[in-house]
Amino acid sequence: MKKIFLKDPIAAVRGQGFIKILHDYCMLELTSRGFNKKPLVPVGEAKILTSHKLKDTDVAIIHPTSGPLLIIGVRSQMSSLSKNFLNYFEMEVGEVSAIHERYPLCVVGLLYLHPLSSILTGKEKENFDFVKAEKMFNLITGREKGYDPQGLYEEIAYMRIDFKKNPPHLDESFPANKDLRLDNFFDKLLDKYIKRNFHLHK
């Protein structure tokens, strides 16, 4: 991901070559947890109808007659963190609300990546309040049941990556709330998925 971004930051973001590596990672994690038999296999860039429009999902498990059962949104923000984070945050809340309005039992996760410090030329000294961002993510995660508030994700993994190291390093001590860490993100998603779709998995 670092090589792709440094080669051409604009093309990496707009062309999605950077973020698709995380898409593939999510699909492999789901496959390794038993989503390896059709029709319940992970798919990328699948269109679904939400409350008011068609949406391209990043990674999804979609039942052929019942629709999406599990969705993972994948986001990265590599520069202008302080300037644009609130807009990104509001967008994520709106998207999960639109999904749950039409599919209230769908398990929706969010994988969100920030750099520890910007590696974009000219933005190396950019400051960002990671503690505040963690508190904001805490407010929109932990949805347990189909009738819980629609503006919540079932699970969120908030990753802070030190891209200045070779290879880049995941900050495993962050966030302070362990429920927002990557190490148990997929297992917790799977647990909620099975509880809501136990009839599909014996």
C-alpha positions in Angstrom: 0.0 0.0 0.0 2.8 2.4 0.8 4.5 1.8 -2.5 1.3 2.4 -4.4 0.6 5.6 -2.5 4.1 7.1 -2.8 4.3 6.3 -6.5 1.3 8.5 -7.2 -0.9 9.6 -4.3 -3.7 11.0 -6.4 -4.0 8.0 -8.6 -3.7 5.7 -5.6 -6.8 7.2 -4.0 -8.9 8.0 -7.1 -8.1 4.8 -8.8 -8.7 2.8 -5.6 -5.5 0.7 -6.1 -4.5 1.6 -2.6 -7.7 0.7 -0.8 -8.4 -2.5 -2.8 -5.5 -4.2 -1.0 -7.6 -3.8 2.2 -10.7 -5.1 0.3 -8.8 -8.2 -0.6 -7.5 -8.6 2.9 -11.1 -8.5 4.3 -12.2 -11.1 1.7 -9.4 -13.4 2.7 -10.3 -13.0 6.4 -13.9 -13.9 5.7 -13.0 -16.8 3.5 -10.7 -18.2 6.2 -13.7 -18.1 8.6 -15.9 -20.3 6.6 -17.4 -18.1 3.9 -16.0 -20.3 1.2 -19.1 -22.1 -0.3 -21.4 -20.5 -2.8 -23.6 -18.6 -2.6 -22.3 -17.3 0.7 -18.8 -16.1 -0.4 -17.4 -12.6 -0.1 -17.8 -10.3 -3.1 -16.4 -6.9 -3.8 -18.0 -3.8 -5.3 -21.5 -5.4 -5.3 -24.4 -3.0 -5.8 -27.2 -3.1 -3.2 -30.3 -1.0 -2.9 -30.2 1.0 0.4 -33.0 3.2 1.8 -32.9 5.6 -1.1 -30.2 4.7 -3.7 -28.0 2.0 -5.1 -24.7 1.7 -3.3 -21.4 0.0 -4.2 -20.4 -2.1 -1.2 -16.7 -2.7 -0.5 -17.0 -6.3 0.7 -20.2 -8.2 1.3 -21.9 -11.6 1.9 -25.1 -11.5 -0.2 -27.8 -14.2 -0.1 -29.4 -14.7 -3.5 -32.9 -14.2 -2.3 -32.6 -12.4 1.0 -30.0 -9.8 0.1 -27.0 -8.6 2.0 -26.3 -10.4 5.3 -22.9 -9.0 6.1 -21.1 -5.9 4.8 -17.7 -4.4 5.5 -17.0 -0.8 4.6 -13.3 0.0 4.1 -12.0 3.5 4.3 -8.6 5.2 4.4 -7.7 8.9 4.9 -4.1 9.5 4.1 -3.9 13.3 4.2 -5.9 16.4 5.3 -7.0 14.4 8.3 -8.1 17.3 10.5 -9.8 19.1 7.6 -11.8 16.3 6.2 -12.4 13.8 9.1 -15.7 15.2 10.2 -17.1 15.0 6.7 -15.9 11.4 6.4 -17.4 10.5 9.7 -20.8 12.0 8.9 -20.7 10.1 5.6 -20.1 6.8 7.4 -23.0 7.4 9.8 -25.3 8.1 6.8 -24.3 5.0 4.9 -24.8 2.6 7.8 -28.1 4.2 8.5 -29.2 3.7 4.9 -28.2 0.1 4.9 -29.9 -0.8 8.2 -33.1 1.0 7.2 -33.6 -1.5 4.4 -31.8 -4.5 5.9 -32.2 -4.2 9.7 -30.6 -7.5 10.4 -27.6 -7.0 8.2 -24.3 -7.1 10.1 -22.2 -4.0 9.1 -18.6 -3.4 10.0 -16.2 -0.6 9.2 -12.5 -0.8 8.7 -11.0 2.7 9.0 -7.3 3.5 8.4 -5.4 6.6 9.4 -1.6 7.1 9.1 0.2 7.8 12.3 1.7 10.8 10.4 1.2 11.9 6.9 3.7 10.7 4.3 2.3 13.1 1.6 4.9 15.6 0.5 4.3 18.9 2.2 1.9 17.4 4.8 4.4 15.6 7.0 3.8 17.9 10.1 0.0 17.7 9.9 -1.6 17.4 13.4 -4.6 15.2 14.1 -6.5 14.4 17.3 -6.6 10.6 17.4 -8.1 10.5 20.9 -11.1 12.6 19.7 -11.5 10.4 16.6 -11.5 7.3 18.8 -14.2 8.8 21.0 -16.3 9.5 17.9 -16.0 6.0 16.6 -17.0 4.7 20.1 -20.3 6.6 19.7 -21.2 4.7 16.5 -20.3 1.1 17.2 -21.7 -1.8 19.2 -25.0 -2.4 17.5 -26.3 -5.7 18.9 -29.8 -6.3 17.6 -31.9 -5.5 14.5 -33.9 -2.9 16.3 -31.0 -1.0 17.8 -30.4 2.5 16.4 -29.7 2.6 12.7 -26.8 5.0 13.0 -24.6 2.4 14.6 -22.1 -0.2 13.1 -22.0 -3.7 14.5 -18.2 -3.4 14.8 -15.5 -0.9 13.9 -11.8 -1.5 13.5 -9.8 1.7 13.7 -6.3 1.3 12.5 -3.4 3.7 12.9 -0.5 2.8 10.7 3.1 4.0 10.8 3.9 4.3 7.1 7.3 5.8 7.8 8.6 2.3 8.9 9.6 -0.3 6.5 7.5 -2.3 6.3 4.7 -0.1 7.6 3.6 -1.0 11.2 0.2 -1.4 12.7 0.0 0.4 16.1 -1.2 -2.5 18.2 -1.6 -0.4 21.3 -4.1 1.9 19.6 -7.0 2.6 20.1 -7.3 2.6 23.9 -10.6 0.9 23.6 -9.7 -2.7 22.6 -13.2 -3.2 21.0 -12.0 -0.9 18.2 -8.9 -2.9 17.4 -8.3 -5.0 14.4 -7.2 -8.2 16.2 -10.8 -9.2 17.1 -12.8 -7.3 14.5 -13.6 -10.2 12.1 -14.3 -12.7 14.9 -16.8 -10.3 16.5 -18.5 -9.6 13.2 -18.8 -13.4 12.6 -20.3 -13.9 16.0 -23.0 -11.4 15.4 -23.6 -12.8 11.9 -24.1 -16.3 13.1 -26.4 -15.3 15.9 -28.7 -13.6 13.3 -28.4 -16.3 10.7 -28.0 -19.5 12.8 -30.3 -21.4 10.4 -27.7 -21.0 7.6 -24.9 -22.4 9.7 -25.1 -25.7 11.6 
